[in-house]
Amino acid sequence: MQWYYSKSGSQHGPISQEVMRSKISSGEIYQSDLVWREGMVDWLTVARVPELAVVARPATSLIPLVAENGNTAQTADSIASARIPNYLWQSIVVTLCCCCPFLGIPAIIYAAKVDGLSAKGDLDGAMEASKNAKLWCYITVGAGLIVFAIVGTLVAMGKEWAAALSTP
């Protein structure tokens, strides 16, 4: 069985399964690197290929890769799907600007987990953390809008009461 792998935007192979396992166990190929062999529908990360994942070391970084399958190059959409958004800067902004820091903290915590999980090859965990970070960003923005609406209403009512009290 001949394997191909993609590293730093370049396709390598074919290599035998023994050589592939050796490169994985030595750390030359990470769990987050893409691999393909005849019979596979699409390129997958090493972590998602059962016969290779057992020898894989955790990746130290997740580098977006471009791989080719015969004449069919991976599309920009499939590469973009490999990059999991962490929503870290959004989490920090909503925490600071929405008057609800206690709601923004979970967003920051989940956002901080995304890159680490991706680097370890846990793409499902990274996707879940990304979704939770995004959800907590939305919750924080919603709560901030409610707080601003309440404060605005109270200020308007206070002005009306002050005007009513000052007229004889």
Backbone as CSV, one residue per row, in Angstrom:
resi,resn,N_x,N_y,N_z,CA_x,CA_y,CA_z,C_x,C_y,C_z
1,MET,0.840,-1.168,0.000,0.000,0.000,0.000,0.892,1.240,0.000
2,GLN,0.677,2.131,-0.943,1.486,3.334,-1.104,0.752,4.543,-0.528
3,TRP,1.452,5.336,0.255,0.888,6.519,0.911,1.508,7.790,0.337
4,TYR,0.723,8.863,0.389,1.180,10.205,0.050,0.886,11.082,1.265
5,TYR,1.718,12.087,1.469,1.446,13.028,2.553,1.771,14.431,2.082
6,SER,1.173,15.402,2.760,1.367,16.797,2.420,1.968,17.506,3.621
7,LYS,3.048,18.223,3.370,3.746,18.940,4.429,4.224,20.280,3.884
8,SER,3.926,21.349,4.584,4.354,22.702,4.197,3.941,23.042,2.767
9,GLY,2.765,22.586,2.378,2.234,22.918,1.066,2.751,22.060,-0.067
10,SER,3.579,21.042,0.235,4.120,20.178,-0.807,3.654,18.744,-0.609
11,GLN,3.374,18.097,-1.710,2.970,16.688,-1.677,4.207,15.806,-1.767
12,HIS,4.241,14.748,-0.951,5.361,13.814,-0.938,4.837,12.397,-1.108
13,GLY,5.630,11.535,-1.673,5.256,10.137,-1.835,5.360,9.747,-3.288
14,PRO,5.103,8.532,-3.602,4.542,7.512,-2.719,5.609,6.898,-1.818
15,ILE,5.154,6.504,-0.610,6.019,5.782,0.317,5.227,4.600,0.871
16,SER,5.945,3.612,1.355,5.286,2.424,1.896,4.670,2.735,3.262
17,GLN,3.804,1.846,3.707,3.174,2.045,5.009,4.218,2.014,6.125
18,GLU,5.243,1.168,5.993,6.285,1.093,7.014,7.043,2.416,7.119
19,VAL,7.381,3.000,5.971,8.085,4.283,5.968,7.182,5.372,6.536
20,MET,5.898,5.319,6.168,4.935,6.300,6.683,4.873,6.208,8.210
21,ARG,4.756,5.000,8.740,4.690,4.820,10.200,5.984,5.298,10.868
22,SER,7.105,5.066,10.221,8.386,5.507,10.760,8.445,7.030,10.832
23,LYS,8.002,7.704,9.773,8.008,9.170,9.749,7.053,9.734,10.801
24,ILE,5.936,9.046,11.014,4.979,9.498,12.019,5.553,9.309,13.422
25,SER,6.111,8.143,13.692,6.634,7.888,15.041,7.858,8.748,15.351
26,SER,8.610,9.148,14.330,9.769,10.011,14.565,9.376,11.478,14.736
27,GLY,8.138,11.810,14.404,7.685,13.189,14.535,7.856,14.008,13.275
28,GLU,8.327,13.391,12.205,8.489,14.109,10.939,7.122,14.444,10.338
29,ILE,6.161,13.537,10.550,4.778,13.771,10.104,3.917,13.835,11.360
30,TYR,3.090,14.910,11.475,2.249,15.134,12.644,0.839,14.598,12.428
31,GLN,0.088,14.502,13.528,-1.311,14.078,13.462,-2.140,15.030,12.612
32,SER,-1.736,16.270,12.531,-2.496,17.269,11.773,-2.094,17.321,10.298
33,ASP,-1.056,16.580,9.891,-0.659,16.548,8.488,-1.637,15.693,7.688
34,LEU,-1.812,16.046,6.428,-2.754,15.330,5.563,-2.077,14.144,4.888
35,VAL,-2.833,13.035,4.782,-2.337,11.828,4.121,-3.415,11.285,3.190
36,TRP,-2.954,10.494,2.200,-3.885,9.883,1.249,-3.256,8.613,0.698
37,ARG,-4.112,7.638,0.416,-3.703,6.424,-0.280,-4.837,6.029,-1.206
38,GLU,-4.534,5.195,-2.167,-5.559,4.743,-3.096,-6.670,4.054,-2.306
39,GLY,-7.898,4.367,-2.664,-9.055,3.818,-1.963,-9.698,4.822,-1.025
40,MET,-8.959,5.880,-0.668,-9.528,6.925,0.202,-10.238,7.949,-0.679
41,VAL,-11.358,8.439,-0.217,-12.135,9.413,-0.973,-11.437,10.766,-1.017
42,ASP,-10.846,11.175,0.111,-10.237,12.496,0.200,-9.036,12.433,1.143
43,TRP,-8.262,13.475,1.153,-7.137,13.575,2.073,-7.687,13.733,3.485
44,LEU,-7.051,13.076,4.459,-7.438,13.170,5.865,-6.202,13.463,6.705
45,THR,-6.434,13.993,7.902,-5.323,14.147,8.827,-4.921,12.769,9.336
46,VAL,-3.668,12.639,9.743,-3.175,11.363,10.268,-4.051,10.905,11.427
47,ALA,-4.482,11.840,12.259,-5.292,11.506,13.430,-6.610,10.835,13.053
48,ARG,-7.082,11.061,11.845,-8.376,10.507,11.423,-8.241,9.210,10.633
49,VAL,-7.021,8.733,10.462,-6.785,7.470,9.752,-6.404,6.432,10.809
50,PRO,-7.309,5.487,11.110,-7.083,4.560,12.226,-5.759,3.809,12.171
51,GLU,-5.350,3.330,10.994,-4.111,2.540,10.940,-2.852,3.370,11.126
52,LEU,-2.975,4.706,11.051,-1.809,5.570,11.260,-1.873,6.311,12.593
53,ALA,-3.055,6.574,13.087,-3.221,7.378,14.295,-2.595,6.715,15.524
54,VAL,-2.522,5.406,15.552,-1.981,4.720,16.725,-0.494,4.981,16.919
55,VAL,0.224,5.318,15.861,1.656,5.592,15.992,1.956,7.084,16.006
56,ALA,0.923,7.912,15.861,1.141,9.351,15.707,1.471,10.025,17.031
57,ARG,2.397,10.973,16.954,2.717,11.862,18.069,1.829,13.084,17.951
58,PRO,1.597,13.797,19.065,0.863,15.053,18.953,1.641,16.056,18.106
59,ALA,0.918,16.841,17.340,1.559,17.864,16.507,1.952,19.050,17.360
60,THR,3.036,19.712,16.981,3.425,20.917,17.698,2.826,22.157,17.057
61,SER,2.343,22.026,15.825,1.690,23.155,15.180,0.767,22.638,14.094
62,LEU,-0.212,23.460,13.769,-1.131,23.110,12.694,-0.876,24.075,11.555
63,ILE,-0.286,23.581,10.487,0.052,24.405,9.340,-0.960,24.095,8.243
64,PRO,-1.646,25.107,7.702,-2.574,24.836,6.615,-1.811,24.271,5.418
65,LEU,-2.284,23.179,4.892,-1.574,22.497,3.828,-2.409,22.428,2.560
66,VAL,-1.724,22.376,1.428,-2.375,22.176,0.151,-1.944,20.810,-0.343
67,ALA,-2.902,19.972,-0.676,-2.576,18.635,-1.146,-3.223,18.421,-2.499
68,GLU,-2.629,17.536,-3.290,-3.199,17.225,-4.589,-3.550,15.754,-4.641
69,ASN,-4.664,15.463,-5.275,-5.128,14.094,-5.444,-5.231,13.880,-6.952
70,GLY,-4.185,13.344,-7.563,-4.179,13.202,-9.012,-4.217,14.572,-9.644
71,ASN,-5.230,14.817,-10.463,-5.385,16.116,-11.118,-6.242,17.076,-10.311
72,THR,-6.838,16.587,-9.231,-7.771,17.408,-8.464,-7.071,18.011,-7.261
73,ALA,-6.847,19.325,-7.300,-6.233,20.007,-6.164,-7.303,20.282,-5.120
74,GLN,-6.900,20.308,-3.848,-7.852,20.662,-2.809,-8.322,22.086,-3.050
75,THR,-9.598,22.317,-2.820,-10.151,23.650,-3.021,-9.826,24.532,-1.834
76,ALA,-9.966,25.834,-2.043,-9.736,26.784,-0.955,-10.727,26.543,0.173
77,ASP,-11.948,26.100,-0.154,-12.947,25.825,0.879,-12.508,24.695,1.790
78,SER,-11.948,23.632,1.231,-11.536,22.521,2.079,-10.332,22.889,2.927
79,ILE,-9.457,23.764,2.411,-8.323,24.222,3.211,-8.834,25.137,4.316
80,ALA,-9.771,26.026,3.988,-10.329,26.932,4.991,-11.042,26.155,6.084
81,SER,-11.667,25.026,5.727,-12.358,24.243,6.745,-11.370,23.604,7.710
82,ALA,-10.102,23.425,7.284,-9.097,22.867,8.177,-8.631,23.908,9.193
83,ARG,-8.777,25.176,8.878,-8.440,26.250,9.807,-9.663,26.506,10.666
84,ILE,-9.535,26.238,11.920,-10.675,26.392,12.823,-10.553,27.744,13.505
85,PRO,-11.567,28.618,13.349,-11.479,29.947,13.968,-11.519,29.826,15.489
86,ASN,-10.698,30.633,16.173,-10.687,30.542,17.629,-11.523,31.623,18.315
87,TYR,-11.889,32.680,17.623,-12.722,33.765,18.163,-12.094,34.432,19.392
88,LEU,-10.769,34.402,19.508,-10.132,34.967,20.693,-10.269,36.487,20.742
89,TRP,-9.940,37.165,19.658,-10.023,38.632,19.707,-11.466,39.089,19.886
90,GLN,-12.424,38.358,19.272,-13.828,38.708,19.448,-14.247,38.528,20.906
91,SER,-13.771,37.462,21.522,-14.101,37.185,22.923,-13.581,38.292,23.834
92,ILE,-12.365,38.743,23.566,-11.776,39.804,24.389,-12.547,41.105,24.201
93,VAL,-12.886,41.438,22.964,-13.613,42.687,22.693,-14.977,42.688,23.360
94,VAL,-15.748,41.597,23.211,-17.083,41.591,23.820,-16.996,41.576,25.339
95,THR,-15.957,40.978,25.883,-15.796,40.975,27.339,-15.534,42.389,27.850
96,LEU,-14.723,43.148,27.136,-14.375,44.499,27.561,-15.456,45.533,27.244
97,CYS,-16.179,45.353,26.147,-17.083,46.399,25.667,-18.571,46.185,25.960
98,CYS,-18.956,45.032,26.408,-20.393,44.761,26.545,-20.906,44.814,27.972
99,CYS,-20.124,45.333,28.887,-20.545,45.499,30.280,-20.967,44.189,30.942
100,CYS,-20.503,43.062,30.438,-20.835,41.758,31.009,-19.595,40.876,31.051
101,PRO,-18.574,41.290,31.803,-17.332,40.514,31.766,-17.501,39.077,32.255
102,PHE,-18.436,38.860,33.174,-18.629,37.503,33.676,-19.172,36.574,32.595
103,LEU,-19.822,37.113,31.567,-20.298,36.288,30.448,-19.238,36.138,29.367
104,GLY,-18.317,37.078,29.276,-17.269,37.003,28.259,-16.134,36.064,28.638
105,ILE,-15.979,35.789,29.918,-14.882,34.918,30.360,-14.989,33.513,29.786
106,PRO,-16.193,32.873,29.770,-16.264,31.549,29.127,-15.870,31.597,27.651
107,ALA,-16.203,32.681,26.962,-15.832,32.821,25.551,-14.310,32.822,25.411
108,ILE,-13.622,33.545,26.291,-12.159,33.599,26.234,-11.563,32.225,26.540
109,ILE,-12.123,31.535,27.515,-11.604,30.214,27.894,-11.739,29.233,26.737
110,TYR,-12.930,29.178,26.127,-13.121,28.267,24.992,-12.231,28.667,23.818
111,ALA,-12.114,29.975,23.555,-11.294,30.457,22.440,-9.828,30.067,22.634
112,ALA,-9.365,30.110,23.871,-7.967,29.781,24.154,-7.679,28.293,23.944
113,LYS,-8.690,27.456,23.995,-8.500,26.013,23.831,-8.373,25.583,22.372
114,VAL,-8.915,26.355,21.448,-9.032,25.936,20.051,-7.686,25.578,19.423
115,ASP,-6.721,26.475,19.476,-5.438,26.233,18.808,-4.676,25.061,19.420
116,GLY,-4.743,24.933,20.737,-4.068,23.818,21.392,-4.649,22.477,20.987
117,LEU,-5.982,22.402,20.920,-6.626,21.155,20.507,-6.315,20.844,19.041
118,SER,-6.300,21.869,18.204,-5.959,21.660,16.791,-4.542,21.136,16.647
119,ALA,-3.631,21.703,17.399,-2.232,21.290,17.312,-2.039,19.849,17.771
120,LYS,-2.868,19.403,18.693,-2.784,18.024,19.168,-3.454,17.051,18.208
121,GLY,-4.142,17.588,17.203,-4.825,16.729,16.251,-6.263,16.437,16.634
122,ASP,-6.745,17.017,17.730,-8.126,16.816,18.164,-9.010,17.844,17.466
123,LEU,-9.276,17.613,16.186,-10.033,18.581,15.398,-11.484,18.655,15.837
124,ASP,-12.056,17.531,16.273,-13.438,17.556,16.752,-13.547,18.389,18.028
125,GLY,-12.602,18.219,18.937,-12.584,19.013,20.160,-12.364,20.489,19.867
126,ALA,-11.496,20.772,18.896,-11.236,22.162,18.516,-12.485,22.799,17.905
127,MET,-13.193,22.039,17.081,-14.438,22.564,16.492,-15.471,22.852,17.581
128,GLU,-15.588,21.958,18.558,-16.533,22.144,19.656,-16.169,23.380,20.479
129,ALA,-14.891,23.544,20.792,-14.445,24.720,21.541,-14.694,25.993,20.741
130,SER,-14.479,25.939,19.427,-14.733,27.094,18.566,-16.218,27.473,18.580
131,LYS,-17.071,26.465,18.463,-18.519,26.728,18.495,-18.946,27.321,19.828
132,ASN,-18.380,26.800,20.930,-18.724,27.330,22.252,-18.219,28.756,22.431
133,ALA,-17.027,29.055,21.928,-16.506,30.423,22.012,-17.421,31.386,21.252
134,LYS,-17.835,30.982,20.058,-18.730,31.817,19.253,-20.067,32.019,19.961
135,LEU,-20.610,30.934,20.528,-21.887,31.021,21.246,-21.796,31.997,22.409
136,TRP,-20.725,31.906,23.211,-20.574,32.800,24.353,-20.334,34.239,23.912
137,CYS,-19.731,34.446,22.757,-19.611,35.809,22.210,-20.992,36.382,21.927
138,TYR,-21.833,35.581,21.273,-23.200,36.036,20.982,-23.990,36.297,22.265
139,ILE,-23.851,35.414,23.246,-24.561,35.599,24.519,-24.115,36.896,25.186
140,THR,-22.821,37.160,25.170,-22.284,38.361,25.798,-22.764,39.623,25.079
141,VAL,-22.778,39.587,23.751,-23.273,40.743,22.990,-24.752,40.967,23.294
142,GLY,-25.531,39.898,23.308,-26.959,40.017,23.616,-27.189,40.595,25.000
143,ALA,-26.461,40.104,25.981,-26.603,40.620,27.346,-26.162,42.080,27.416
144,GLY,-25.100,42.417,26.690,-24.638,43.807,26.665,-25.683,44.741,26.072
145,LEU,-26.356,44.303,25.004,-27.415,45.120,24.409,-28.567,45.315,25.393
146,ILE,-28.894,44.276,26.123,-29.964,44.383,27.124,-29.562,45.370,28.220
147,VAL,-28.313,45.286,28.686,-27.822,46.216,29.712,-27.867,47.651,29.188
148,PHE,-27.410,47.882,27.955,-27.454,49.229,27.374,-28.888,49.729,27.243
149,ALA,-29.810,48.862,26.866,-31.216,49.257,26.734,-31.794,49.638,28.100
150,ILE,-31.485,48.876,29.125,-31.992,49.175,30.469,-31.411,50.488,30.978
151,VAL,-30.119,50.674,30.815,-29.476,51.911,31.261,-30.044,53.107,30.491
152,GLY,-30.198,52.966,29.170,-30.770,54.056,28.371,-32.179,54.400,28.800
153,THR,-32.974,53.395,29.090,-34.350,53.620,29.549,-34.357,54.329,30.900
154,LEU,-33.513,53.888,31.808,-33.454,54.518,33.130,-32.988,55.975,33.039
155,VAL,-32.026,56.256,32.169,-31.554,57.636,31.997,-32.676,58.510,31.432
156,ALA,-33.387,58.000,30.433,-34.487,58.771,29.840,-35.590,59.015,30.873
157,MET,-35.914,57.990,31.659,-36.940,58.149,32.691,-36.485,59.132,33.762
158,GLY,-35.209,59.090,34.109,-34.670,60.010,35.113,-34.753,61.445,34.646
159,LYS,-34.481,61.689,33.358,-34.590,63.047,32.820,-36.034,63.539,32.865
160,GLU,-36.953,62.662,32.533,-38.383,63.041,32.549,-38.826,63.317,33.977
161,TRP,-38.418,62.498,34.936,-38.792,62.726,36.329,-38.192,64.021,36.846
162,ALA,-36.930,64.283,36.470,-36.281,65.519,36.903,-36.999,66.729,36.307
163,ALA,-37.422,66.634,35.067,-38.144,67.735,34.431,-39.503,67.918,35.087
164,ALA,-40.165,66.827,35.423,-41.486,66.905,36.051,-41.386,67.474,37.447
165,LEU,-40.360,67.162,38.180,-40.190,67.664,39.525,-39.767,69.122,39.551
166,SER,-39.082,69.582,38.493,-38.601,70.968,38.493,-39.665,71.956,38.027
167,THR,-40.746,71.504,37.444,-41.815,72.425,37.023,-42.791,72.625,38.179
168,PRO,-43.117,73.895,38.491,-43.999,74.188,39.641,-45.448,73.955,39.335
